[in-house]
Amino acid sequence: MSTAWTPLIDVPMLVEALGRADLRVVDCRFTLSVGGADAGAGEHAWAAAHVPGAVYAHLERDLSGPAGPGLGRHPWPDAEAFAATLARWGIDCDTRVVAYDDGDGAFAARLWCLLRSFGHHQVAVLDGGWAQWTAHGAPIAHVAVPPQPRAPATGPAFDENGLMRDADALQRHLDSGGMVLDARAAPRFRGEVEPLDPRAGHVPGARNRPYADNLADGRFKPAAVLADEFDAVLEGRTPGEVVVMCGSGVTACHHLLAMTQAGRTGARLYAPSWSGWVDDPTRPVATGG
C-alpha cells in the first residue's frame, strides 16, 4: 500500500495490502430496519463471507451510542465506548483502517467519519465496497479470525469542532447565514415520504443534495467532478460555513467523505440530523423544494 493515504481506496490497492500487520479491515454492511428488514443481515453476511481479516462493525451496536432526547436514531457514541470498540478490533493510533459495506458506502463512511473525528486519519473507504470486491474476484474468507485486542486509548475524546449535537446551535448557524446541506433523497427532503421518522419535511432554510449524487455506477465520482459539484452547491461559501445532515447522521458522513476526497474540507456534521430535530414537536418543519 502506498504511503499516500486518501479517503478512498480501490480493490487492487487493498488486495496488495492484505496481510500487513498495520492494517485492519472493517466490514460495515448493514440493513436499516424498514419494512421488516433484518438489522442483523449485515452481520450474517459478514459471517458467511468477507474480506480476509475483516472484523464486523454493527451500525447500532458499534457505531452508535445510547438513545436520548434530541440525539436522533443513531446517536454519536460516547468516546470511551468507541475507544473500547476500537481496542476490541485491534485498532490503535498506528493502525491503517479500511472500511467497506455492500451498498453505496454510507455505513462505511460513518466509521470513516467517527475515526476522523477521533483523530485517526489513516482510514479509507473501499470504493464500490463488497460489490467491487467480488466483481474483481478478490480473495474471500468464510471464517472470522478474532483480532488481537489492544489497550483502549486513555482520555479519548472526539473533536467537537467538526460536530454539532444541538438543534439550537443548528438554528443559530442558519440564522447567522450558514448553510445546512441535507443528504437525504429529494422526496424525503420535500416531505413527500417519510419511512423512518415521525414527521416529514426538512429543517427550514436547509438545502438538499442527495448523497447518491456523489456516486456514478456504484463508485464515487472523480475528485475533480465532486469539487465542481460541491462548489456549485456552496455558491461561494467555504466548507467551514456548511453543516451537513441527513436522517440520523449516517448518510451525511457520505458528504463529508466526498468533500474531503474533493479537497473541500471543513464542513461539520449535525449528528442528530432530522430524527433529532423532529424529536421536539415544537421545532418548525418545512416541506416542498
N, C-alpha and C positions, 0 to 999 in steps of 0.2 A: 504494500500500500504506500502510495506517495506520502511524503511528509506534509504536503499541502492538504488542508482539511476544509472542505466546503460543506454546506448544508445538505448536499445531495451526493450520493454515491451510486455508481451503476453496478450491474451484476458482475462483469468481468473484474472490476476492482475488488469487490467483496470476495469473489472466488479466490483471487490471488492472496487475500489477507487471511483466509480461514486457517485456523491453527495457531495464529500468533498469540503469544501469552498475554499481550496487552490489549486484546480485542474481546469485546463482549457483544454478542448479537442478541437483540431483544425482539421477540415476536409479540406484536401488539394487536393481533387480529381480535375483532370484537363485533358483536351484533347488538345494536340497540334494541331494547325490548319493546318493539312496536308491533301491534297486530299479532301477538302471541309468539314473537320471535324468542329464541332461546339465548339469554345473555351469556350462557356458558358455551355457546357454539364455537367461539374463537379458541377457547382453551382446549376443547375436544379436538379441534382441527390441528392445533399445535401438537397435542399428544400423539396424533396419528402420523403427522409428517411435518417437518420443519427444517429450516436452515441448520446445518450441523452446529451443535454447541449452543443453539439459541435457548434462552430462558423465556418464560412467558410472563407478560405484563397484562393483568386484567384491568380494564379501564376503571371499574368501580371499586375494586379491592385494592389495587396498587397505585393507580394514577389519580385517585380522588380521595378526598377526606370525608369526615363525618358530616351529615346533614345539619343545617342550622338556618335560622331565619335570614333570608336575603342572600344566601350563599349559592343558590342555584342547584340544578340537578346533579352536577358533578363538581362539588366544591374543591377548591385548591387544597391540596393536602397539607397537613402540618409538617414543618421542616424536619423535626426529629423522626417522625414516622417515615417520611420519604427517605431520610438518611439510612434508616434501618432496612428499608426495602432494597436500596442500592447495595448495602453491605451483604444482604442475603443473596443477591445476584452476583456477588463477587466484583462489584464495581467500586473503584476508588478514584481519586483525583488523577491518577495516571492511566486510567483505562480508556481506550477508544471504544465508543459505543456506536453501533449501527442498529437502527430501529426499522421495522417493516410491518406492514399489515397486508390484508388481502383486498383492500378497497382502493381508495383514492389517496391514501397517505395521511388522512386526518388523524387517525388514532396514533400512528407513528409520530406525527407532528406534535401531538400532545406531549409525548415523552420527550421529544426534542426540546420543546419549549420549557418543560419542567427542568430538564437538565441545564439548559442555558441559564434559566433564572436562578439555578442553584450554583452558578459559577463554573459549570462544567462545559467547556467549549469544544472538546474533542468528540462531538456527536454529529451523526449524519443520518439521514433517512434514505433507505433504499428506493431509488426512483423506479416507480412501477410496481414495487412490492412483490408479493408472492407470485402474482401472475407473470411478471417478467422473469422471476427466478425459475419457475417451472418451464416457461417458454424457451429459456436458454438451455434447458437440460442440465442445470446446475445440480451439484450434489444435494441429496435429501437424506435426512436422518429420521428414523422411526422410533428411536428410543432416546428419551431425555437423559442427559448426563448431568447430575447435580453439580453446580459450580462450587468452587472453593470459597466459602464466605470470607468476608473481610471485616475488620473492626469498623463499626459505624463512625462517621465523621463526628468530631466533637464541636459543640457550639454551632451546629448548622443553621443556616438562615437563607431565605430566598431574597433576591434583590428586589426590594419593593419599588425601586424606581421604574421598573418595567411592568408593574402590576397596578391595577385599580380594583379594589374589592368592595367599594362602597357606592351605592346608587346616587347618593347626594353628590359625591365627588364627580360622578359622570355628568350629572346635571350642571354642575359648576363648570366643567370642561366645555360643555355645549354653550352655556351662557357667555363664556369668555371668547367664543368664536372658534373653538377647536372642532375638529371633525371626528365623528363616530362612524366607523365603517362596519356594517353588518354583513357577515359572511353567509347568512342563510340563503336558501333558494328564494328566488323572487316571489313565488306565490305565498310563501310563509311570511316574508317581509311585508308584503302588501296586505296580509291578513286574510287572504282568501282561503287558506287551510291552516290548521294547527294540530298536528298529530300528537304532540307531546306536552304542551304547556296549557294552563287553564285559560289564557286569553290570547287572542290572535292580534297580530299587528307588529308595530315596531316602536322604538323609542322616538318620540317627536324630535325631528331635526337630524336623525341618523340618515346615512346614505347606504345604498346597497351595492355590494359587489359579491355575487355568489362565489364561494371558494372554488367551485368547479371551474370557474373561468381561469384558474391558474394552470389548468391541465389541457393537454391535447393528446388524444389517443392513449389515455391512461397514464401519461407521464407529464412531468412539469414542462411547461413551455421553456424555450431558451431564455437565459437570463436577460438578454437584451430586449426580448419581446415583453417579458414581465416588467422590466424597467419602464418601457414606453407606456404600457397599460396602466401601471400604478401612477406614473407621472400625470397621465390624463385624468385619473380619478382624483388625485390630490390637488389638482388645479393650482399649482404654485406653492402649496403648503409643504413644509418639511415633514418627514415621517414622525418627528418628535411632536408634531401637533395633532397626531392621529391616535385614536384609541380604537382597537378592533374588538368586536364582539360577535356572538352567534347565538345559538340556543342555550348552550350550557358551558361555554368556554372550551370546547373541543375543536370544532372546525375553524374557529377564529385563529387557532395556532397554525393552521394551514397558510393563512395570510402572512403571519409573521415569518414563517419559513420561506415562503415565496418572495417576500420583500427582502429578506436577508440574502437570498440567492441572487436577487436583482441588484444588490448593493444599496438598498433603501432601508437602512436600519434606524431604529429609534422609536418605532411605534410601540404603544403599550397595549396590554390586554385587560379588558374589563372582565375579570374572571367569572363572576356570577352570570353574566350575559342576560339574555332575555328571561330565562327562568328565574333569575334573581330579581330582575326589575319588576316582574309581574307578581312576585311573592307578596308585595304590598299592593292591595287592591286600590289604594288611593293614587297610585302613580299614573300619570297620563299615558295614553296609548294612541298612536296614530295608525291609520290604515291608508291603503292606496299607494301610489307610486311616490 
